[in-house]
């Protein structure tokens, strides 16, 4: 049985978790069956591990703030004829303990042991702190 691994990706253009959710609610960010997806040029070589309970952790304004479980990897061929990977996601966005993350291109693998923990159920519905404050607190190890 394959072990599980996660992905980490910058959510470019998102101001906070709610703006990520708003983007994913648009038709252009969804599969034909209405699930949110992220289309990328590169296909995960470790796709079996990602599909074995892995999630995509979203970096917003320099801080990992949330995750979504990866449901499947769909092939998408653009109008340019180029084959791409659509990472199809569970619509439920789980907030996680904020963790700083430097900018990078594309997506990266994130070992389960290195992944920030989910916030408790009670904290999932809390109003989040502004991203700049979350980043500053995470930098000093308070969050």
HELIX and SHEET records of a PDB file:
HELIX    1   1 UNK A   17  UNK A   24  1                                   8    
HELIX    2   2 UNK A   27  UNK A   29  5                                   3    
HELIX    3   3 UNK A   47  UNK A   50  1                                   4    
HELIX    4   4 UNK A  112  UNK A  114  5                                   3    
HELIX    5   5 UNK A  121  UNK A  124  1                                   4    
HELIX    6   6 UNK A  131  UNK A  139  1                                   9    
SHEET    1   A 6 UNK A  37  UNK A  40  0                                        
SHEET    2   A 6 UNK A  83  UNK A  89 -1                                        
SHEET    3   A 6 UNK A  63  UNK A  77 -1                                        
SHEET    4   A 6 UNK A  55  UNK A  60 -1                                        
SHEET    5   A 6 UNK A   6  UNK A  10  1                                        
SHEET    6   A 6 UNK A 107  UNK A 110 -1                                        
SHEET    1   B 4 UNK A  37  UNK A  40  0                                        
SHEET    2   B 4 UNK A  83  UNK A  89 -1                                        
SHEET    3   B 4 UNK A  63  UNK A  77 -1                                        
SHEET    4   B 4 UNK A  94  UNK A 100 -1                                        
END                                                                             
